[in-house]
Amino acid sequence: MKGWIFVTALFVTAVFLTGIFFASRAEDVAAPLFAEVSDDVPKNTVTYCFDEEIDEEDAMRSLGFVEKEQVTSFAEPFSECRLDEPLSSEEMGRLLYLIVAFFEAPVPVRGRLEKVGFASELDRLVVCAEVSVILDQVKKTAHAGFLPDSARFILRIPFCFKNTEISVDFEKVTLRCQTWDLPDCLVRYGCDAVFGSKDYEKVLGEAVGNVLANACFYG
């Protein structure tokens, strides 16, 4: 049964990736993370770039973790770790980098956080991330040399705070492929294969919201 689920998920991913290959090429220019956010974006912005892969063991130790499971638990409603104090924006960037790096998808793809930014003002926070989805194992497994080595995605999630409660404005969550002009339906097929749901607004919004809440981070 597990083998059949894997093959099915791989097939869905292949459809998704074929869509990437045959879609029109988008302008491959690294735009600022907040360039396409509406005019009411919070004023205080900070962005962190990971031009090179960071040492995951060192990054974990710098945040007080010793196991991957401690890191990934921050994306769950209740983390198995408790922090002595809230994380800074720079530390939050490192934590999100590790969560992306440690995520194990049911299909042979892996992610790498390239940039992450936070825009905050009063009770609002917008989190933007640029993530590269590495496809080399899919190419090898599916013998699909025509596929690109990677695809870059931009994710933007707006949050609101009331006291210590964090809520997501799901209607304004966006996820788009920056490398290729990929239709939203194919983005959703890919998310279904990787996350088990086409509703990326809910899946990603809740996961990042859990990280913010567990880290007591409000921008």
SEDRENTOR-308697 format. One record per residue: residue in one letter; x, y, z of N, C-alpha, C in turn. Coordinates in steps of 0.2 Angstrom, whole numbers, plus 5000, padded with zeros to 4 digits. Example, Ala and Ser with C-alpha at 12.3 -4.5 7.8 and 13.67 -1.06 7.14 Angstrom:
2
A506649725039506249785039506649845039;S506449895035506849955036506450005039;
***
This chain:
219
M500449945000500050005000500450065000;K501050065004501450125004501750134998;G501950084994502250084988501850114983;W501150094983500650124978500550204980;I500550214986500450294988501050334985;F501650304986502250334984502250344976;V502050294972502050294965501450344963;T500950344966500350394965500650464966;A500950474972501150544973501750564968;L502150514966502650534961502350554955;F501850514953501450534946501150604947;V500850624952500550684953501150744952;T501650724956502250774955502450774948;A502550724945502750724938502350764933;V501650764934501150804931501350884932;F501450894939501650964941502250984938;L502750944938503450964935503350974928;T503050924924502950934917502651004916;G502151024920501851084919502351144920;I502851134924503351184925503751184918;F503951134916504351134910504051164904;F503351144903503051174897502751234897;A502651264903502451334904502851384902;S502651444900503051494898503551514903;R504151534901504651554906504551624909;A504551624915504451694918505051734918;E505051794920505651834920506051814926;D506651784925507051754930507451814933;V507151854937507451914940507251904947;A507751914952507651914959507351974961;A506751984962506352044964506352044972;P506352104974506252114982505652074984;L505752044990505251994993504552034994;F504552094995503952134997503752174991;A504052164985503952214979503152204977;E502852144978502152134975501652144980;V501852154986501352164992500952224991;S500352224993499952284992500252344996;D499952404995500152464998500152465005;D499652425008499552435015500052385019;V500652365016501152325019501452355025;P501552325030501852355036502452395034;K502652445038503252485036503952455038;N503952425043504552405046504752335043;T505252335038505452275035506152255036;V506252185036506952165037506952095033;T507552085029507552025025508251995026;Y508251925026508851885027508951845021;C509551845018509751805013510251745014;F510051685012510551635013510851615006;D511351655005511751644998512051574998;E512251545003512551485004512251445009;E512251375008511951335013512351335020;I511951345025512251355032512351285035;D512851285040512951225043512351205048;E511951155046511351145050511451125057;E512051085059512151075066512351135070;D512751175067512951235070512351285071;A511951285066511251325067510851305072;M510751235073510351205078510651225085;R511251215086511551225092511551305094;S511551345089511551415091510851435093;L510351395091509651405094509451365100;G509951325102509851285108509551215107;F509551195100509251125099509751075098;V509651015099510150955098509850905093;E509150905092508950855087508450895082;K508450865076507950885071507250895073;E507050845077506350835079506150895083;Q506650925087506450985091506351045086;V506751045081506651105076505951095072;T505851035070505251035065504551035070;S504651025076504051025080503751095081;F504151145079503951215080503451225074;A503351185069502851195064502151165066;E502151125072501551095075501251145080;P500551125081500251175086500551185092;F500851125095501251135101501951105101;S502451145101503151125101503351085107;E503751035106504050995111504551035115;C504751095112505251135115504951195118;R505251225123505051285126505651335126;L505651395123506151445123506151485129;D506851505131506851545137506651615136;E506651635129506451705128506351705120;P505951755118505751755111506351765106;L506251735100506751735095506851805092;S507451825090507551885086507351875079;S507251925075507051915068507651865064;E508251885066508851845063508751775065;E508651755071508551695074507951655071;M507451695070506851665067506951645060;G507351685056507551665049507951605049;R508451595054508851535054508351475056;L507851485060507451425062506951405056;L506751455052506351435046506751405041;Y507451425040507851395036507951315038;L508051305044508151235046507451195045;I506851225047506251185046506151165039;V506351215034506251195027506751145025;A507351145028507951095026507751025029;F507451025035507250965038506650935036;F506250965032505550945030505650885025;E505350825027505350765023504750755019;A504750765012504150755008504050685006;P503450665005503350595003503550584996;V503750634992504050624986504750654986;P505250634981505950644981506050714979;V505850764983506050834982506250864989;R506650914988506850944995506851024994;G506751054999506751134999507351165002;R507451224999508051265002507751335003;L507751365009507551435010508151485007;E507951525002508451564999508451635003;K507851655004507751725008507151715012;V507151755017506551765021506451835024;G505851865024505851935026505251945031;F505251995035504752005040504552085039;A503952095038503652165038503152175043;S503252215048502852225054502652295056;E502052305059501852365061501252355066;L501352375072500752375077500552295077;D499952285075499652215076499752175070;R500152195065500152155059500852135057;L500952075054501552055052501452015045;V501852025040501851995034502551955033;V502551885032503151845031503151825024;C503751845021503851825014504451775014;A504451735010504951685009505051665002;E505751655000505951634993506251564994;V505951514991506151444992506251414986;S506851374985507051334979506851264981;V506451234976506251164976506751124972;I507151084975507651044971507350984968;L507450974962507150924958507650864956;D508250864958508750824955508550744956;Q508250734962508050664963507450644959;V507050694958506450674954506650654947;K507150694944507450684938507750614937;K508050604942508450534942507950474943;T507450484948506950434949506550424943;A506350474940505850474934506150464927;H506850474928507250474921507050524917;A506950584920506650644916507150694916;G507650684911508150734911507950804908;F507350804905507150864902506850914908;L506750894914506550934919507050984922;P506951044924507451084927507651064933;D508251084935508551064941508251084948;S507951144947507551174953507051224950;A506551244955506051294953506051334960;R506051404959505951454964505251474965;F505051474971504351494973504451554978;I503951594978503851654982503251644986;L503251644993502751634998502651695002;R502051725002501851775007501251765011;I501351775017500851755022500751815027;P500151845027499951905032499651875038;F499851905044499651885050499351945054;C498951935059498651985063498751955070;F498852005075498951985082498452025086;K498151985091497752015096497951985103;N498252025107498652005113499151955111;T499051885113499551835111499351795106;E498751805103498351765098498651785091;I498751735087499051745080498551715075;S498251755071497851735065498051745059;V497951705054498151705047497551735043;D497751785038497251805033497351765027;F496951705027497051655022496851685015;E496451725015496251755008496851795005;K497351815008497851855006498551815005;V498451745007499051705006499251694999;T499851704997500051694990500651644989;L500651604984501151554983501251554975;R501751574972501851574965502551554963;C502651524957503251504955503551564951;Q504151584954504551644951504951624945;T505151564944505551534939505151524933;W504551494933504151484928503451514929;D503151524923502451554923501951494924;L501851474930501551414932500851424934;P500351394931499651404933499451384940;D499051414944498851404951498651334952;C498351304947498051234947498651184948;L499151204944499751154944500151164951;V500151224953500451234960500151194965;R499451194965499051154970499151084969;Y499251054963499350984962500050964965;G500551014964501151004967501151004975;C500751044978500651054985500350994987;D499850964984499550904986499950844986;A500450844982500950784982501450794988;V501650854989502150864994501850875001;F501250905002500950915008500350875010;G500050845005499450805006498850845005;S498850905003498350955002498451004997;K497951014993497951074988497851144991;D497651144997497451205000498151235003;Y498551254999499151285002499051345007;E498551385006498451435010498351415017;K497951365018497851335025498551295028;V498751255024499351215026499951255028;L500151305023500751345024500551395029;G499951425029499851475034499851455041;E499551395042499451365049500151345051;A500551315047501251295049501651355051;V501751405047502151465049501851495055;G501151505055500851535061501051495067;N501051425067501351385073502051405075;V502451415070503151435071503151495075;L502851545072502751615076502551605083;A502051575084501751565091502151525095;N502451475093502951435097503551475099;A503751515094504351555095504251625099;C503551635100503351695103503651755099;F503551755092503851805088503251845085;Y503351915086502851955083503052005079;G503651995076503952045071504452095075;
***
